[in-house]
Amino acid sequence: MANKIKVTIFSVSCCQPQHAVYDKKYIDLIKQVLAETGLEADLDLVTATEAQMSRQYYFVGEIMPLYKKYGSGVAPALFVNERLKLFGGVPTPEKLKEVLVAAANDTSLPMW
């Protein structure tokens, strides 16, 4: 069986509430892909404000150079097992499936 993965969506909806609709689409898509693949995941949504105020989300710092360069266009962003995998919008179901399956099968990562 594949490893359980940790999935975190980085959101800017704290500062730009109109982006919340994309967060919901992303979460729904992740749940759909998890159901289709049978993968297990811990799913979390973290806003930019939360990420800056909590050490729990230290790994979100990986996106900060992109955020400073491109602004809110990098969100939502997807972190899998605390590594930035996708950014700049909601991916296609096929792309998301590819990323999540690869992460679940990566034996070099810790099990969550």
C-alpha atoms as one frame of an Amber mdcrd trajectory, in Angstrom:
protein
   0.000   0.000   0.000   1.197   3.514  -0.765   2.227   5.923   1.961  -0.283
   8.279   3.492   0.483  11.741   2.195   0.211  15.190   3.706  -1.516  17.676
   1.403  -1.521  21.395   2.173  -3.136  24.094   0.073  -1.643  27.575   0.400
  -4.352  30.229   0.079  -4.463  34.007  -0.120  -8.169  34.149   0.717  -7.325
  35.815   4.036  -6.337  38.959   2.148  -8.357  38.444  -1.016 -11.641  36.722
  -0.157 -12.603  36.381  -3.827  -9.933  33.652  -4.061 -11.841  31.388  -1.648
 -13.810  29.918  -4.557 -10.563  28.494  -5.989  -9.670  26.983  -2.617 -13.015
  25.181  -2.541 -12.538  23.909  -6.098  -9.074  22.644  -5.164 -10.291  20.862
  -2.049 -13.162  19.257  -3.950 -10.775  18.129  -6.694  -8.322  16.682  -4.185
 -11.107  14.728  -2.491 -12.267  13.454  -5.876  -8.774  12.298  -6.855  -8.228
  10.668  -3.462 -11.505   8.757  -3.835 -10.645   7.667  -7.378  -7.152   6.486
  -6.489  -7.803   5.095  -3.019  -4.943   7.217  -1.635  -4.983   8.319   1.981
  -4.119  11.900   2.859  -4.254  14.474   5.599  -5.667  17.581   3.928  -5.057
  21.073   5.243  -5.723  24.598   4.002  -3.418  27.341   5.237  -3.775  31.011
   4.494  -0.820  33.308   3.937  -1.521  34.978   7.277  -1.584  31.658   9.149
   1.592  30.507   7.442   3.462  33.616   8.525   2.278  33.334  12.122   2.817
  29.636  12.785   5.991  27.591  12.795   3.858  24.584  11.919   3.819  25.833
   8.336   7.532  26.608   7.989   7.635  24.741   4.669   5.310  27.291   3.038
   8.287  29.637   3.022   9.361  27.802  -0.121   6.752  29.754  -2.087   7.643
  33.189  -0.727  10.148  34.133  -3.474   7.463  33.326  -6.052   4.831  35.184
  -4.028   7.038  38.268  -3.817   7.670  38.141  -7.564   4.176  37.264  -8.858
   1.863  38.171  -5.993  -1.415  36.380  -5.432  -1.133  34.721  -8.849   0.824
  31.892  -7.218  -2.204  30.845  -5.185  -3.626  28.451  -4.593  -0.466  26.416
  -4.293  -0.137  22.744  -3.467   2.358  21.315  -1.022   2.612  17.555  -0.779
   4.611  16.140   2.117   5.783  19.679   2.839   7.211  20.191  -0.651   5.885
  22.681  -3.193   4.454  20.726  -6.112   2.042  23.036  -7.966   1.158  26.712
  -7.892  -0.805  29.309  -9.788  -4.308  27.886  -9.899  -6.291  24.685  -9.753
  -4.713  21.935 -11.884  -6.464  19.472 -14.145  -7.626  16.262 -12.487  -5.014
  14.346 -14.487  -2.127  16.549 -13.321  -3.257  16.415  -9.700  -3.588  12.634
  -9.864  -0.068  12.369 -11.297   1.404  14.496  -8.500  -0.446  12.755  -5.656
   0.244   9.218  -6.884   3.938  10.028  -7.344   4.128  11.420  -3.813   2.343
   8.415  -2.331   4.782   6.057  -4.034   7.905   8.029  -3.089   9.542   5.781
  -0.482  12.189   8.391   0.347   9.591  10.520   2.135   8.441   9.999   5.732
   5.073   8.388   6.350   2.536  10.800   7.776
